[in-house]
Amino acid sequence: MTQPPIPQILDLIKSSPTPILITSHTRPDGDSIGSLLGLSLALEAAGINVLPRMQDPVPGKYRFLQCVDSIRGVDPATPVH
């Protein structure tokens, strides 16, 4: 089994002319929200513009998470690009 070309993938992400969409599954749980936030924060720290989006709102019990307010809803009628 071959390894994925990580350097090429990172180059593509870094050179993207548009923000990178980060999302999770519907009816988000703590794992999906934490993963979305962690990846978003890591990419932002690397200077990459991201769009953290979820179809469903963040449940109240997870509103304490740092940067949770950066997650926006998705409007199916509006293109993300």
Backbone bond lengths (Angstrom), bond angles and torsions (degrees), N, CA, C in turn:
res aa  C-N    CA-C-N  psi(-1)  N-CA   C-N-CA  omega(-1)  CA-C   N-CA-C  phi
1 M - - - 1.457 - - 1.519 109.03 -
2 T 1.314 116.22 133.69 1.460 119.67 -179.20 1.521 110.42 -91.08
3 Q 1.319 114.99 151.01 1.460 121.30 177.96 1.530 109.26 -80.32
4 P 1.332 117.78 145.67 1.469 119.51 177.11 1.527 109.50 -65.93
5 P 1.306 116.48 149.89 1.466 120.62 -178.42 1.532 111.54 -77.37
6 I 1.324 115.95 75.48 1.466 121.51 -174.99 1.533 112.98 -54.53
7 P 1.324 120.15 -46.52 1.469 118.55 179.88 1.533 112.85 -59.05
8 Q 1.328 116.92 -38.92 1.466 119.40 179.26 1.534 111.09 -68.10
9 I 1.326 116.05 -38.51 1.464 119.66 178.29 1.525 110.03 -63.80
10 L 1.317 116.97 -44.54 1.471 120.42 178.49 1.519 111.24 -63.02
11 D 1.317 117.76 -39.56 1.466 120.51 177.46 1.524 111.37 -61.92
12 L 1.337 116.54 -41.74 1.460 120.11 178.06 1.528 111.69 -62.97
13 I 1.323 115.93 -43.38 1.471 119.90 179.40 1.526 110.20 -63.23
14 K 1.323 116.71 -46.97 1.463 120.93 -177.56 1.517 112.73 -65.33
15 S 1.322 117.06 -30.23 1.468 119.97 -176.31 1.524 112.89 -95.28
16 S 1.315 117.90 4.61 1.458 120.74 -178.55 1.529 110.69 -60.84
17 P 1.330 117.59 129.63 1.464 119.78 177.87 1.530 112.71 -76.24
18 T 1.323 116.44 -12.11 1.458 120.89 179.65 1.527 109.23 -121.38
19 P 1.324 117.67 158.18 1.471 120.31 177.95 1.524 111.44 -60.12
20 I 1.331 115.63 152.70 1.460 122.45 178.45 1.528 108.62 -89.56
21 L 1.318 116.46 125.09 1.464 122.03 179.21 1.523 109.37 -79.94
22 I 1.333 116.54 126.17 1.463 122.95 175.40 1.529 105.70 -118.06
23 T 1.324 116.92 127.52 1.458 119.92 -177.70 1.533 110.55 -142.35
24 S 1.305 116.21 178.93 1.467 121.42 178.92 1.523 108.93 -138.70
25 H 1.308 115.26 -178.33 1.461 119.88 178.42 1.529 110.91 -76.07
26 T 1.326 115.63 166.87 1.466 120.17 176.95 1.521 109.83 -68.40
27 R 1.323 115.66 161.71 1.466 122.60 -176.26 1.534 110.28 47.84
28 P 1.343 116.48 63.39 1.464 120.78 -172.28 1.523 113.51 -63.20
29 D 1.329 113.96 143.37 1.458 120.93 174.02 1.529 107.87 -109.43
30 G 1.306 116.76 -178.76 1.461 120.85 -177.54 1.517 113.17 -61.05
31 D 1.333 117.24 -37.53 1.465 120.27 179.56 1.520 111.65 -63.67
32 S 1.323 116.62 -44.98 1.464 119.19 -177.39 1.528 111.26 -69.45
33 I 1.315 116.98 -39.10 1.463 120.07 178.90 1.522 110.23 -67.90
34 G 1.328 117.32 -44.21 1.458 120.83 178.14 1.522 112.11 -62.08
35 S 1.322 117.32 -40.05 1.461 121.10 178.47 1.526 111.15 -66.31
36 L 1.328 115.76 -43.58 1.461 120.21 178.18 1.529 110.51 -59.81
37 L 1.322 116.36 -47.26 1.462 120.15 -179.65 1.531 111.66 -66.90
38 G 1.321 117.37 -43.09 1.465 120.73 -179.17 1.516 112.07 -61.52
39 L 1.327 116.91 -46.59 1.464 120.29 179.26 1.521 110.41 -66.20
40 S 1.323 116.97 -41.92 1.469 120.01 178.89 1.528 111.40 -60.27
41 L 1.327 116.71 -46.33 1.463 120.46 -179.10 1.527 111.71 -66.39
42 A 1.340 117.29 -39.04 1.468 120.40 178.90 1.526 111.30 -64.76
43 L 1.332 116.59 -43.29 1.464 119.27 179.06 1.519 111.24 -67.54
44 E 1.334 117.02 -40.78 1.470 119.73 177.06 1.522 111.13 -61.96
45 A 1.324 117.88 -38.72 1.466 121.56 178.26 1.526 111.01 -63.91
46 A 1.331 116.42 -26.43 1.461 121.38 178.09 1.526 111.60 -88.08
47 G 1.342 116.04 5.81 1.463 120.23 177.27 1.516 114.54 84.25
48 I 1.320 116.41 19.13 1.462 120.79 -178.34 1.522 108.99 -102.09
49 N 1.325 115.86 132.84 1.456 121.95 -179.60 1.524 108.95 -80.01
50 V 1.332 117.49 125.71 1.465 122.23 -177.77 1.522 111.39 -125.11
51 L 1.330 114.59 158.24 1.461 122.48 174.25 1.528 107.85 -122.67
52 P 1.333 118.65 95.54 1.468 119.30 176.36 1.531 109.51 -78.17
53 R 1.337 115.67 116.90 1.463 120.58 -175.73 1.520 110.35 -134.94
54 M 1.344 115.21 147.76 1.461 121.77 173.99 1.519 108.84 -140.97
55 Q 1.315 116.24 145.69 1.463 120.87 177.78 1.520 111.17 -68.98
56 D 1.319 116.52 -43.87 1.464 121.38 -178.59 1.523 110.24 -97.38
57 P 1.325 117.92 151.86 1.463 119.69 177.73 1.527 111.63 -67.54
58 V 1.326 114.55 156.84 1.465 120.44 176.18 1.530 107.95 -68.87
59 P 1.326 118.45 124.34 1.474 120.05 178.22 1.535 110.91 -59.65
60 G 1.303 115.65 147.29 1.459 121.46 -177.23 1.516 114.64 -53.34
61 K 1.328 117.42 -36.11 1.464 119.26 -177.18 1.525 113.00 -68.46
62 Y 1.359 117.67 -10.08 1.469 120.78 178.00 1.526 112.41 -109.77
63 R 1.313 117.35 5.88 1.470 121.03 -177.68 1.530 112.16 -67.35
64 F 1.322 118.46 -14.64 1.465 121.43 -179.83 1.529 112.40 -76.00
65 L 1.320 117.69 -15.09 1.462 120.97 -175.74 1.532 111.82 -63.63
66 Q 1.322 114.69 138.14 1.462 120.56 179.26 1.527 109.61 -58.86
67 C 1.295 116.93 135.51 1.472 125.14 176.38 1.524 113.92 68.39
68 V 1.333 118.99 12.05 1.456 120.36 -178.75 1.532 111.18 -61.24
69 D 1.321 117.39 -25.82 1.464 120.19 179.39 1.526 112.58 -71.37
70 S 1.327 117.57 -9.77 1.469 119.70 176.53 1.522 111.61 -77.18
71 I 1.332 117.18 -14.82 1.463 121.33 179.42 1.522 108.77 -79.80
72 R 1.287 115.93 125.80 1.460 121.42 179.51 1.522 109.37 -112.00
73 G 1.322 115.10 161.65 1.458 120.49 175.89 1.513 111.06 -77.18
74 V 1.310 115.16 166.35 1.456 121.67 178.82 1.510 107.64 -110.00
75 D 1.328 115.79 128.49 1.450 121.56 174.75 1.530 106.58 -101.25
76 P 1.345 117.99 109.21 1.466 120.29 -176.14 1.530 113.36 -57.85
77 A 1.317 117.53 -23.11 1.459 120.32 -178.69 1.524 112.87 -82.62
78 T 1.325 116.88 -10.98 1.466 121.14 -176.81 1.521 110.76 -108.04
79 P 1.348 117.37 123.23 1.456 119.10 176.22 1.533 110.56 -62.71
80 V 1.314 116.81 144.48 1.463 121.60 -176.96 1.519 111.31 -79.54
81 H 1.317 118.50 -31.43 1.468 120.42 -175.08 1.463 109.98 -62.61
